[in-house]
Amino acid sequence: MIRLFLTLFSLILLTYFIAIASIDPLAEFLLNNIEDEVEAELSQGTFTLLNRSIKGLEPSQISKKVALYKTIFHPSFDRIEKSSLSFSPDELEKLAQGKTLIKNETPVDGEDPPSIHYHQSLPSSYVWKLALDIDADANDTTIYVIGGKFIEGAFYLIESSLLKAEKQQWPKIMQELQTVHGFPLHLKSQTSITQGGLTPQLLKKFDNNKVINITQGSRYVTFVRKISHSDKALQIGGIKIPWQLYYLGYFVYAFLALTVASAIFFWTRSLWLNLHNIKRAADDFGAGNYDTRIAYRKYSRLAGLSQAFNSMAEKTQQSIRSHEELTTAVSHELRTPVARMRFSLDMLSSSDDEKDNKRYIANMNDDIDEMNVLLEELLSYARLQSRDPKENDHRKFSQQALIPWLEHTMQGLIKLSQGKQLSWKVEGIATDESSAFDAELMSRLLNNLVQNAVRHAKQKIEVSLTKTPELIPSAQHYILIVDDDGTGIAEADRERLFEVFTTAESSRNKEQSGFGIGLAIVKCIVSRHQGSVMIEDSPLGGARFVVQWPSK
């Protein structure tokens, strides 16, 4: 759960930072020079009035005018020589045509400075420099320059043009001014403004001859101010703010939400597909398709669940296969002694000879003993098969002295040697050396291997216990070897002999071949000890069984 949470949290956090980093390119894409076009329209008329205000003046008078304008617009406002600026030929051509040149400066301290507007001044060797930018959102819209108000400068220039003429000429002047400005101009009575529902704060500013913004949640920005010594007010606007700029904040929030939602969608989609694959595999497995497995990537979020399903499916399939094999083999193995018992019973019922009857009864007892041995072997195999060999039951694992264990086990096997020579030896193991293993199971393993050797040996069986060289202590193994001088085992038959009910003999004589369960039990015991068993050629001429298990 923690891993899934951290993965999702990291994904959302990364997506959020990527979205934040993409906001500026997104804004630039949405605006696509629209902001520059609007700003150029706003400043064009102001530059025209600036040129008119200095036309015919002496240099000293022009300097005084520029100083005055700086106090109104902003200290960044200026009139500078064109030669002091680095303009390209195309930019110079644009200025010569009377167009406004807009240049964006490099951001400072992470903040975008306003655009710098340049326009041809008088004489042509000079240009006007004006900082202008538009900022807009759904609640408030302002047009400003850093440290001052561009709109105040526009009001000052327009009002100056009106005050130079008689009041009756103002409408005509307003018409002419409208032709050079990119925003609407209107003369209003002060009464119409004050009765328009202004807030007390705006009304106070209006009475003090301040510029006020009477816009209320509209894309059209409108400013008004009293004209000095008159009953008129000058209205600029509404200035239409482009919808891309007006709704830019909404676009940014929508982009952030969409980006994070997309990341969560793809994350949950991948998770859902994994869960769907697991569900489909579970349905197939439940329908009897026991070969079903889930393909997964190592670092998949549900790799653990998929691996657990595959492990469960493998164990279940092995259990079913083992059950089917066991059922088939048991029915086959029991058929012979049952048939012999039926034959003996039939003969017993039809015979009056006491000697024959005793022989038939003895044969039936032998068949019962054979079935009893078979059932004991089957129960032992079933118990070992009931748990995963990799999931050892450590409750029976204890430290055992190796040499005493071997001596005790081999002494008990001497009576089963059937007159054949049985010997054992220990090499490279200290007298008091011990290891953690299940003594009962390992004795059963040795018993099965020795009995198997006794059945096939001609005369000699040798058992030896040693261990691998102590080069890497953590990888050291004990080795138990059982050799016989029999006919040996063909290499092609060696692996399959560890399967249940498999024998190397074609004969049905149990004295020679056994039931074929003993070596299967040996393999189960070795697996419980995380070891291995293999068959090799014996130096005695027969078969060699080599068992290895880790010392730790």
RODO-2510 file (C-alpha; in nm, 4 decimals, decimal comma):
residues 552
     n   res          X          Y          Z
     1     m     0,0000     0,0000     0,0000
     2     i     0,2788     0,2420     0,0935
     3     r     0,4534     0,1678    -0,2360
     4     l     0,1363     0,2370    -0,4348
     5     f     0,0743     0,5575    -0,2394
     6     l     0,4310     0,6830    -0,2888
     7     t     0,4167     0,6000    -0,6594
     8     l     0,0920     0,7913    -0,7072
     9     f     0,2077     1,0815    -0,4890
    10     s     0,5384     1,1084    -0,6792
    11     l     0,3553     1,0930    -1,0113
    12     i     0,1135     1,3722    -0,9127
    13     l     0,3966     1,5837    -0,7708
    14     l     0,6082     1,5395    -1,0839
    15     t     0,3108     1,6147    -1,3071
    16     y     0,2338     1,9268    -1,1038
    17     f     0,5866     2,0640    -1,1446
    18     i     0,5845     1,9827    -1,5169
    19     a     0,2523     2,1655    -1,5506
    20     i     0,3873     2,4669    -1,3600
    21     a     0,6929     2,4746    -1,5868
    22     s     0,4619     2,4612    -1,8902
    23     i     0,2407     2,7549    -1,7887
    24     d     0,4567     3,0232    -1,9521
    25     p     0,4782     2,8400    -2,2878
    26     l     0,1039     2,7740    -2,2635
    27     a     0,0292     3,1424    -2,1999
    28     e     0,2531     3,2411    -2,4897
    29     f     0,0729     2,9927    -2,7152
    30     l    -0,2716     3,1162    -2,6119
    31     l    -0,1885     3,4839    -2,6439
    32     n     0,0112     3,4380    -2,9658
    33     n     0,1123     3,8081    -2,9942
    34     i    -0,2441     3,9236    -2,9253
    35     e    -0,1237     4,1102    -2,6173
    36     d     0,1351     4,2991    -2,8226
    37     e    -0,1293     4,3977    -3,0782
    38     v    -0,3608     4,5339    -2,8086
    39     e    -0,0773     4,7227    -2,6401
    40     a     0,0293     4,8733    -2,9742
    41     e    -0,3255     5,0013    -3,0303
    42     l    -0,3267     5,1538    -2,6829
    43     s     0,0060     5,3329    -2,7173
    44     q    -0,0286     5,4507    -3,0780
    45     g    -0,2504     5,7500    -3,0000
    46     t    -0,0420     5,8418    -2,6950
    47     f     0,2752     5,8579    -2,9068
    48     t     0,0909     6,0729    -3,1612
    49     l    -0,0063     6,3237    -2,8907
    50     l     0,3488     6,3158    -2,7491
    51     n     0,4896     6,4156    -3,0886
    52     r     0,2290     6,6908    -3,1237
    53     s     0,3152     6,8261    -2,7789
    54     i     0,6834     6,8849    -2,8697
    55     k     0,6377     6,9892    -3,2304
    56     g     0,8152     7,3204    -3,2951
    57     l     0,9705     7,3427    -2,9491
    58     e     1,3318     7,4202    -2,8747
    59     p     1,5515     7,1360    -2,7367
    60     s     1,5462     7,2910    -2,3917
    61     q     1,1668     7,3134    -2,3985
    62     i     1,1465     6,9524    -2,5160
    63     s     1,3659     6,8426    -2,2247
    64     k     1,1281     7,0138    -1,9803
    65     k     0,8306     6,8398    -2,1420
    66     v     1,0031     6,4983    -2,1195
    67     a     1,0844     6,5584    -1,7529
    68     l     0,7173     6,6414    -1,6909
    69     y     0,5993     6,3295    -1,8733
    70     k     0,8341     6,1132    -1,6671
    71     t     0,6543     6,2244    -1,3526
    72     i     0,3222     6,1307    -1,5089
    73     f     0,4016     5,8053    -1,6892
    74     h     0,6980     5,6560    -1,5056
    75     p     1,0716     5,7191    -1,4656
    76     s     1,1304     5,4492    -1,7295
    77     f     0,9558     5,6767    -1,9791
    78     d     1,2103     5,8636    -2,1909
    79     r     1,3001     6,0210    -2,5216
    80     i     1,6385     5,8909    -2,6349
    81     e     1,8629     5,9039    -2,9354
    82     k     1,8075     5,6218    -3,1806
    83     s     2,1809     5,5688    -3,2241
    84     s     2,2153     5,4635    -2,8593
    85     l     1,9922     5,1606    -2,9197
    86     s     2,0687     4,8409    -3,1093
    87     f     1,7934     4,8170    -3,3679
    88     s     1,8001     4,5816    -3,6663
    89     p     1,7357     4,7207    -4,0162
    90     d     1,3841     4,5744    -4,0109
    91     e     1,3102     4,7418    -3,6784
    92     l     1,4424     5,0753    -3,8018
    93     e     1,2219     5,0438    -4,1099
    94     k     0,9201     4,9779    -3,8882
    95     l     0,9930     5,2898    -3,6820
    96     a     1,0386     5,4961    -3,9963
    97     q     0,6897     5,3889    -4,1079
    98     g     0,5413     5,5384    -3,7892
    99     k     0,4659     5,1994    -3,6324
   100     t     0,5200     5,1085    -3,2700
   101     l     0,8047     4,8666    -3,2005
   102     i     0,7502     4,6404    -2,8991
   103     k     1,0391     4,4561    -2,7379
   104     n     1,0167     4,2164    -2,4439
   105     e     1,2959     4,2400    -2,1910
   106     t     1,4548     3,9470    -2,0058
   107     p     1,2682     3,8460    -1,6852
   108     v     1,4282     3,9674    -1,3627
   109     d     1,4015     3,7638    -1,0373
   110     g     1,1445     3,5337    -1,1970
   111     e     0,9059     3,8189    -1,2801
   112     d     0,8181     3,9287    -1,6319
   113     p     0,8831     4,3026    -1,6839
   114     p     0,6398     4,5056    -1,8939
   115     s     0,6885     4,5358    -2,2669
   116     i     0,8986     4,8284    -2,3885
   117     h     0,7342     5,0346    -2,6638
   118     y     0,9443     5,2432    -2,9019
   119     h     0,8029     5,5018    -3,1407
   120     q     0,9517     5,7565    -3,3768
   121     s     0,9935     6,0973    -3,2130
   122     l     1,0738     6,4443    -3,3452
   123     p     1,3252     6,4873    -3,4908
   124     s     1,3691     6,1424    -3,6514
   125     s     1,6989     6,0799    -3,4741
   126     y     1,5042     6,0309    -3,1494
   127     v     1,2573     5,7682    -3,0297
   128     w     1,0047     5,7589    -2,7475
   129     k     1,0477     5,4822    -2,4904
   130     l     0,7453     5,3715    -2,2884
   131     a     0,6964     5,0705    -2,0607
   132     l     0,3472     4,9288    -2,0972
   133     d     0,1806     4,6020    -2,0035
   134     i    -0,1680     4,4617    -1,9589
   135     d    -0,2701     4,2494    -1,6627
   136     a    -0,6194     4,1043    -1,6468
   137     d    -0,8192     3,8534    -1,4477
   138     a    -1,1833     3,7838    -1,3783
   139     n    -1,2032     4,0120    -1,0753
   140     d    -0,9919     4,3114    -1,1680
   141     t    -0,8439     4,4519    -1,4856
   142     t    -0,5739     4,7183    -1,4936
   143     i    -0,3592     4,8767    -1,7588
   144     y    -0,0349     4,9966    -1,6072
   145     v     0,3297     5,0663    -1,6289
   146     i     0,5634     4,9694    -1,3480
   147     g     0,5545     5,2402    -1,0786
   148     g     0,2816     5,4455    -1,2429
   149     k    -0,0280     5,4444    -1,4609
   150     f    -0,0085     5,4578    -1,8376
   151     i    -0,3731     5,5539    -1,8490
   152     e    -0,3045     5,8655    -1,6396
   153     g    -0,0564     5,9828    -1,9003
   154     a    -0,3132     5,9226    -2,1745
   155     f    -0,5707     6,1277    -1,9778
   156     y    -0,3201     6,4095    -1,9309
   157     l    -0,2354     6,4338    -2,3029
   158     i    -0,6005     6,4190    -2,4150
   159     e    -0,7087     6,6713    -2,1533
   160     s    -0,4217     6,9031    -2,2547
   161     s    -0,5427     6,8910    -2,6164
   162     l    -0,8949     6,9857    -2,5049
   163     l    -0,7916     7,2663    -2,2720
   164     k    -0,5985     7,4400    -2,5518
   165     a    -0,9291     7,5070    -2,7319
   166     e    -1,2652     7,6616    -2,6532
   167     k    -1,5191     7,4347    -2,4884
   168     q    -1,7529     7,4408    -2,7902
   169     q    -1,4703     7,2937    -3,0013
   170     w    -1,4230     6,9929    -2,7727
   171     p    -1,6600     6,7585    -2,9603
   172     k    -1,4722     6,8222    -3,2843
   173     i    -1,1373     6,7715    -3,1131
   174     m    -1,2647     6,4478    -2,9585
   175     q    -1,3590     6,3206    -3,3039
   176     e    -1,0125     6,3969    -3,4327
   177     l    -0,8470     6,2390    -3,1276
   178     q    -1,0573     5,9278    -3,1749
   179     t    -0,9010     5,8732    -3,5165
   180     v    -0,5514     5,8371    -3,3684
   181     h    -0,6382     5,6381    -3,0569
   182     g    -0,7006     5,2636    -3,0424
   183     f    -0,9568     5,2940    -2,7651
   184     p    -1,2976     5,4723    -2,7435
   185     l    -1,3055     5,8339    -2,6183
   186     h    -1,6165     6,0030    -2,4745
   187     l    -1,7129     6,3323    -2,3103
   188     k    -1,9550     6,2785    -2,0242
   189     s    -2,1245     6,5098    -1,7811
   190     q    -1,9878     6,4729    -1,4301
   191     t    -2,3435     6,4275    -1,3054
   192     s    -2,3956     6,1181    -1,5215
   193     i    -2,0813     5,9672    -1,3709
   194     t    -2,1606     6,0441    -1,0077
   195     q    -2,5163     5,9160    -1,0461
   196     g    -2,4001     5,5938    -1,2058
   197     g    -2,3807     5,4029    -0,8798
   198     l    -2,0181     5,4623    -0,7802
   199     t    -1,8974     5,3240    -0,4524
   200     p    -1,8021     5,5813    -0,1845
   201     q    -1,4346     5,5081    -0,2390
   202     l    -1,4571     5,5616    -0,6170
   203     l    -1,6722     5,8732    -0,5711
   204     k    -1,4127     6,0226    -0,3378
   205     k    -1,1322     5,9556    -0,5872
   206     f    -1,3418     6,1024    -0,8697
   207     d    -1,4066     6,4209    -0,6719
   208     n    -1,0311     6,4496    -0,6136
   209     n    -0,9647     6,4458    -0,9893
   210     k    -0,8221     6,0933    -0,9803
   211     v    -0,8584     5,8357    -1,2568
   212     i    -1,1090     5,5700    -1,1537
   213     n    -1,1883     5,2313    -1,3028
   214     i    -1,5655     5,1866    -1,3277
   215     t    -1,5424     4,8352    -1,4733
   216     q    -1,7425     4,5689    -1,2931
   217     g    -1,6541     4,2120    -1,3962
   218     s    -1,6471     4,2890    -1,7683
   219     r    -1,3988     4,2282    -2,0496
   220     y    -1,4424     4,5969    -2,1337
   221     v    -1,2307     4,8223    -1,9127
   222     t    -1,3569     5,1796    -1,8655
   223     f    -1,1766     5,4720    -1,6974
   224     v    -1,3089     5,8203    -1,6180
   225     r    -1,1675     6,1437    -1,4753
   226     k    -1,2875     6,4993    -1,4290
   227     i    -1,1703     6,7615    -1,6742
   228     s    -1,0248     7,0522    -1,4780
   229     h    -1,2346     7,3677    -1,4474
   230     s    -1,5384     7,2198    -1,6283
   231     d    -1,8529     7,0187    -1,5670
   232     k    -1,7341     6,7488    -1,8052
   233     a    -1,5572     6,4201    -1,7495
   234     l    -1,3378     6,2309    -1,9922
   235     q    -1,4112     5,8632    -2,0409
   236     i    -1,1630     5,6215    -2,1962
   237     g    -1,3123     5,2859    -2,2902
   238     g    -1,4478     5,0396    -2,2750
   239     i    -1,1177     4,8988    -2,3822
   240     k    -1,1766     4,5411    -2,4892
   241     i    -0,9490     4,2919    -2,3208
   242     p    -0,8912     3,9864    -2,5495
   243     w    -1,0754     3,6788    -2,4230
   244     q    -0,7507     3,4794    -2,4208
   245     l    -0,6006     3,7267    -2,1736
   246     y    -0,9191     3,7708    -1,9744
   247     y    -0,9672     3,3973    -1,9210
   248     l    -0,5989     3,3109    -1,8983
   249     g    -0,6279     3,2249    -1,5265
   250     y    -0,9068     2,9790    -1,6014
   251     f    -0,6985     2,8232    -1,8780
   252     v    -0,4074     2,7799    -1,6364
   253     y    -0,6246     2,6141    -1,3703
   254     a    -0,7918     2,3932    -1,6296
   255     f    -0,4518     2,2966    -1,7700
   256     l    -0,3239     2,2048    -1,4238
   257     a    -0,6350     2,0014    -1,3480
   258     l    -0,6243     1,8284    -1,6870
   259     t    -0,2552     1,7449    -1,6530
   260     v    -0,2923     1,5945    -1,3054
   261     a    -0,6128     1,4142    -1,4078
   262     s    -0,4363     1,2676    -1,7121
   263     a    -0,1511     1,1404    -1,4970
   264     i    -0,3964     0,9808    -1,2504
   265     f    -0,5973     0,8343    -1,5396
   266     f    -0,2978     0,6639    -1,6997
   267     w    -0,1794     0,5429    -1,3591
   268     t    -0,5188     0,3971    -1,2682
   269     r    -0,5669     0,2603    -1,6209
   270     s    -0,2427     0,0651    -1,5913
   271     l    -0,3508    -0,0595    -1,2489
   272     w    -0,6953    -0,1500    -1,3806
   273     l    -0,5454    -0,3436    -1,6743
   274     n    -0,3258    -0,5400    -1,4346
   275     l    -0,6263    -0,6189    -1,2150
   276     h    -0,8279    -0,7140    -1,5231
   277     n    -0,5536    -0,9543    -1,6345
   278     i    -0,5463    -1,1105    -1,2873
   279     k    -0,9280    -1,1461    -1,2855
   280     r    -0,9279    -1,3014    -1,6324
   281     a    -0,6526    -1,5439    -1,5305
   282     a    -0,8453    -1,6355    -1,2147
   283     d    -1,1608    -1,6992    -1,4224
   284     d    -0,9683    -1,9172    -1,6693
   285     f    -0,8046    -2,1096    -1,3890
   286     g    -1,1390    -2,1574    -1,2157
   287     a    -1,2831    -2,2876    -1,5453
   288     g    -1,0246    -2,5691    -1,5460
   289     n    -0,7454    -2,4186    -1,7557
   290     y    -0,4690    -2,5007    -1,5082
   291     d    -0,1915    -2,3868    -1,7442
   292     t    -0,3053    -2,0255    -1,7010
   293     r    -0,0330    -1,7896    -1,5818
   294     i    -0,0113    -1,4101    -1,5574
   295     a     0,2582    -1,2373    -1,7601
   296     y     0,3951    -0,9393    -1,5674
   297     r     0,6890    -0,7022    -1,5622
   298     k     0,9342    -0,7270    -1,2750
   299     y     0,8683    -0,3703    -1,1555
   300     s     0,4921    -0,3744    -1,2155
   301     r     0,2849    -0,2304    -0,9308
   302     l     0,1009    -0,5628    -0,8973
   303     a     0,4032    -0,7817    -0,9630
   304     g     0,3772    -0,9303    -0,6131
   305     l     0,0101    -1,0214    -0,6605
   306     s     0,0747    -1,1670    -1,0068
   307     q     0,3682    -1,3660    -0,8741
   308     a     0,1561    -1,4967    -0,5857
   309     f    -0,1159    -1,6039    -0,8307
   310     n     0,1344    -1,7823    -1,0538
   311     s     0,2872    -1,9564    -0,7530
   312     m    -0,0574    -2,0617    -0,6323
   313     a    -0,1498    -2,1843    -0,9809
   314     e     0,1751    -2,3799    -1,0106
   315     k     0,1266    -2,5485    -0,6727
   316     t    -0,2382    -2,6263    -0,7476
   317     q    -0,1525    -2,7682    -1,0883
   318     q     0,1250    -2,9803    -0,9405
   319     s    -0,1119    -3,1040    -0,6705
   320     i    -0,3794    -3,1929    -0,9255
   321     r    -0,1263    -3,3609    -1,1531
   322     s     0,0236    -3,5494    -0,8599
   323     h    -0,3228    -3,6557    -0,7473
   324     e    -0,4109    -3,7816    -1,0946
   325     e    -0,0807    -3,9662    -1,1281
   326     l    -0,1157    -4,1105    -0,7814
   327     t    -0,4709    -4,2263    -0,8446
   328     t    -0,3726    -4,3945    -1,1701
   329     a    -0,0621    -4,5524    -1,0235
   330     v    -0,2341    -4,6752    -0,7083
   331     s    -0,5106    -4,8395    -0,9062
   332     h    -0,2496    -5,0041    -1,1249
   333     e    -0,0322    -5,1177    -0,8342
   334     l    -0,3236    -5,2554    -0,6312
   335     r    -0,4725    -5,4459    -0,9240
   336     t    -0,2037    -5,7188    -0,9161
   337     p    -0,2180    -5,8139    -0,5452
   338     v    -0,5986    -5,7923    -0,5477
   339     a    -0,6115    -6,0251    -0,8485
   340     r    -0,3754    -6,2674    -0,6753
   341     m    -0,5867    -6,2570    -0,3589
   342     r    -0,9036    -6,3245    -0,5587
   343     f    -0,7312    -6,6174    -0,7273
   344     s    -0,6173    -6,7544    -0,3908
   345     l    -0,9694    -6,7166    -0,2479
   346     d    -1,1191    -6,8990    -0,5441
   347     m    -0,8662    -7,1794    -0,5068
   348     l    -0,9201    -7,1890    -0,1293
   349     s    -1,2967    -7,2285    -0,1689
   350     s    -1,2587    -7,5178    -0,4151
   351     s    -0,9722    -7,7016    -0,2431
   352     d    -1,0006    -7,9678     0,0273
   353     d    -0,6268    -8,0196     0,0614
   354     e    -0,5094    -7,8715     0,3935
   355     k    -0,1580    -7,8183     0,2663
   356     d    -0,2802    -7,6261    -0,0397
   357     n    -0,5165    -7,4241     0,1771
   358     k    -0,2315    -7,3139     0,4031
   359     r    -0,0317    -7,2108     0,0962
   360     y    -0,3244    -7,0063    -0,0413
   361     i    -0,3701    -6,8375     0,2953
   362     a     0,0027    -6,7597     0,3132
   363     n    -0,0113    -6,6101    -0,0372
   364     m    -0,3028    -6,3878     0,0636
   365     n    -0,1120    -6,2733     0,3717
   366     d     0,1840    -6,1857     0,1495
   367     d    -0,0458    -5,9878    -0,0785
   368     i    -0,1948    -5,8053     0,2210
   369     d     0,1564    -5,7262     0,3493
   370     e     0,2475    -5,5960     0,0030
   371     m    -0,0584    -5,3694    -0,0033
   372     n     0,0166    -5,2552     0,3507
   373     v     0,3724    -5,1586     0,2511
   374     l     0,2374    -4,9813    -0,0539
   375     l    -0,0132    -4,7842     0,1551
   376     e     0,2572    -4,6885     0,4058
   377     e     0,4742    -4,5605     0,1229
   378     l     0,1838    -4,3705    -0,0262
   379     l     0,1002    -4,2080     0,3077
   380     s     0,4630    -4,1035     0,3538
   381     y     0,4767    -3,9576     0,0039
   382     a     0,1443    -3,7767     0,0518
   383     r     0,2623    -3,6219     0,3794
   384     l     0,5803    -3,4936     0,2137
   385     q     0,3820    -3,3611    -0,0798
   386     s     0,1312    -3,1776     0,1399
   387     r     0,3608    -2,8729     0,1796
   388     d     0,5742    -2,6672    -0,0548
   389     p     0,9328    -2,8011    -0,0350
   390     k     1,0571    -2,4405    -0,0199
   391     e     0,8411    -2,3724     0,2861
   392     n     1,0219    -2,5947     0,5346
   393     d     0,8600    -2,6953     0,8612
   394     h     1,1498    -2,5953     1,0851
   395     r     0,9804    -2,7338     1,3965
   396     k     1,1456    -3,0736     1,3278
   397     f     1,4803    -2,9264     1,2290
   398     s     1,7312    -2,9445     1,5147
   399     q     2,1040    -2,9619     1,5654
   400     q     2,2147    -3,3204     1,5183
   401     a     2,5598    -3,4710     1,5646
   402     l     2,6340    -3,6113     1,2189
   403     i     2,8557    -3,9096     1,2996
   404     p     2,6349    -4,0551     1,5777
   405     w     2,3301    -4,0087     1,3535
   406     l     2,4963    -4,1983     1,0689
   407     e     2,6212    -4,4761     1,2989
   408     h     2,2772    -4,5257     1,4543
   409     t     2,0966    -4,5292     1,1194
   410     m     2,3414    -4,7692     0,9532
   411     q     2,3316    -5,0122     1,2458
   412     g     1,9559    -5,0383     1,1976
   413     l     2,0024    -5,1102     0,8244
   414     i     2,2443    -5,4019     0,8654
   415     k     1,9555    -5,6471     0,9200
   416     l     1,8066    -5,5366     0,5835
   417     s     2,1260    -5,6069     0,3862
   418     q     2,0122    -5,9609     0,2900
   419     g     2,3601    -6,1004     0,3471
   420     k     2,5286    -5,8437     0,1231
   421     q     2,8339    -5,6491     0,2388
   422     l     2,7201    -5,3089     0,3785
   423     s     2,9864    -5,0614     0,4964
   424     w     3,0088    -4,6922     0,5732
   425     k     3,2719    -4,4228     0,6318
   426     v     3,3041    -4,0551     0,7264
   427     e     3,5579    -3,8152     0,5724
   428     g     3,6416    -3,4525     0,6577
   429     i     3,3855    -3,4208     0,9373
   430     a     3,4865    -3,3614     1,2978
   431     t     3,3723    -3,6037     1,5665
   432     d     3,1530    -3,3467     1,7396
   433     e     3,0368    -3,1697     1,4231
   434     s     2,6633    -3,1079     1,4002
   435     s     2,4132    -2,9624     1,1565
   436     a     2,0477    -2,8596     1,1607
   437     f     1,8294    -3,1169     0,9815
   438     d     1,5322    -3,3459     1,0349
   439     a     1,6935    -3,6634     1,1666
   440     e     1,3799    -3,8761     1,1094
   441     l     1,3426    -3,7734     0,7465
   442     m     1,7132    -3,8026     0,6689
   443     s     1,7164    -4,1529     0,8219
   444     r     1,4199    -4,2392     0,5977
   445     l     1,6132    -4,1028     0,2999
   446     l     1,9181    -4,3149     0,3805
   447     n     1,6974    -4,6187     0,4427
   448     n     1,5343    -4,5862     0,0996
   449     l     1,8667    -4,5420    -0,0778
   450     v     2,0267    -4,8402     0,0987
   451     q     1,7251    -5,0658     0,0347
   452     n     1,7313    -4,9610    -0,3294
   453     a     2,1035    -5,0478    -0,3430
   454     v     2,0425    -5,3826    -0,1687
   455     r     1,7817    -5,4780    -0,4287
   456     h     2,0173    -5,4108    -0,7184
   457     a     2,3672    -5,4795    -0,5763
   458     k     2,5475    -5,8034    -0,6468
   459     q     2,7394    -5,8164    -0,3229
   460     k     2,8673    -5,4758    -0,2045
   461     i     2,7100    -5,1456    -0,0833
   462     e     2,9144    -4,8546     0,0453
   463     v     2,7831    -4,5427     0,2239
   464     s     3,0028    -4,2328     0,2780
   465     l     2,9441    -3,8953     0,4420
   466     t     3,1658    -3,5953     0,3663
   467     k     3,1374    -3,2259     0,2881
   468     t     3,2507    -2,9811     0,0222
   469     p     3,5817    -2,7938     0,0702
   470     e     3,5513    -2,4954     0,3034
   471     l     3,6224    -2,2352     0,0345
   472     i     3,3004    -2,0426     0,0940
   473     p     3,1558    -2,1313     0,4386
   474     s     2,8121    -1,9924     0,3560
   475     a     2,7923    -2,2216     0,0489
   476     q     2,9306    -2,5347     0,2162
   477     h     2,7308    -2,8575     0,1678
   478     y     2,7262    -3,2030     0,3271
   479     i     2,7426    -3,4929     0,0823
   480     l     2,5896    -3,8368     0,1403
   481     i     2,6889    -4,1031    -0,1156
   482     v     2,5438    -4,4539    -0,1620
   483     d     2,7337    -4,6858    -0,4027
   484     d     2,6500    -5,0382    -0,5178
   485     d     2,8128    -5,2914    -0,7499
   486     g     2,4987    -5,3706    -0,9452
   487     t     2,4296    -5,3213    -1,3139
   488     g     2,3994    -4,9429    -1,2859
   489     i     2,1329    -4,7123    -1,4273
   490     a     2,1202    -4,5883    -1,7842
   491     e     2,1737    -4,2129    -1,8106
   492     a     1,8432    -4,1679    -1,9939
   493     d     1,6527    -4,3245    -1,7003
   494     r     1,8198    -4,1352    -1,4163
   495     e     1,5982    -3,8271    -1,3999
   496     r     1,2650    -4,0070    -1,4321
   497     l     1,3453    -4,2540    -1,1539
   498     f     1,2625    -3,9815    -0,9019
   499     e     0,9037    -3,9676    -1,0272
   500     v     0,6442    -4,1610    -0,8313
   501     f     0,5806    -4,5241    -0,9419
   502     t     0,8761    -4,5249    -1,1812
   503     t     1,1215    -4,8148    -1,1728
   504     a     1,4184    -4,9155    -1,3808
   505     e     1,2967    -5,2772    -1,3964
   506     s     1,0415    -5,4087    -1,6404
   507     s     0,9761    -5,6978    -1,4062
   508     r     0,6690    -5,6881    -1,1832
   509     n     0,8645    -5,8611    -0,9077
   510     k     0,8557    -5,6240    -0,6131
   511     e     1,1527    -5,7990    -0,4622
   512     q     1,3629    -5,6651    -0,7467
   513     s     1,2040    -5,3362    -0,8490
   514     g     1,0018    -5,2110    -0,5507
   515     f     0,6972    -4,9912    -0,5939
   516     g     0,8781    -4,6908    -0,7413
   517     i     0,7897    -4,4609    -0,4510
   518     g     1,1101    -4,4768    -0,2482
   519     l     1,3181    -4,2518    -0,4735
   520     a     1,0276    -4,0072    -0,5074
   521     i     1,0256    -3,9833    -0,1275
   522     v     1,4034    -3,9277    -0,1325
   523     k     1,3609    -3,6320    -0,3674
   524     c     1,0892    -3,4805    -0,1459
   525     i     1,3091    -3,5084     0,1634
   526     v     1,6071    -3,3534    -0,0152
   527     s     1,3874    -3,0666    -0,1360
   528     r     1,2744    -3,0032     0,2221
   529     h     1,6405    -2,9610     0,3156
   530     q     1,6985    -2,7287     0,0147
   531     g     1,9397    -2,9811    -0,1298
   532     s     1,9710    -3,1954    -0,4409
   533     v     2,0031    -3,5610    -0,5406
   534     m     2,1579    -3,7070    -0,8543
   535     i     2,2570    -4,0439    -0,9981
   536     e     2,6064    -4,1155    -1,1289
   537     d     2,8174    -4,4143    -1,2220
   538     s     2,9676    -4,5815    -0,9153
   539     p     3,3369    -4,6761    -0,8886
   540     l     3,2045    -5,0169    -0,7740
   541     g     3,0500    -5,0681    -1,1167
   542     g     2,6857    -5,0037    -1,0330
   543     a     2,4899    -4,6876    -0,9462
   544     r     2,5921    -4,4005    -0,7217
   545     f     2,3320    -4,1800    -0,5520
   546     v     2,4710    -3,8419    -0,4399
   547     v     2,2720    -3,6316    -0,1911
   548     q     2,3784    -3,2741    -0,1041
   549     w     2,2260    -3,0346     0,1471
   550     p     2,3558    -2,7026     0,2850
   551     s     2,5425    -2,7096     0,6118
   552     k     2,3709    -2,3840     0,7169
***
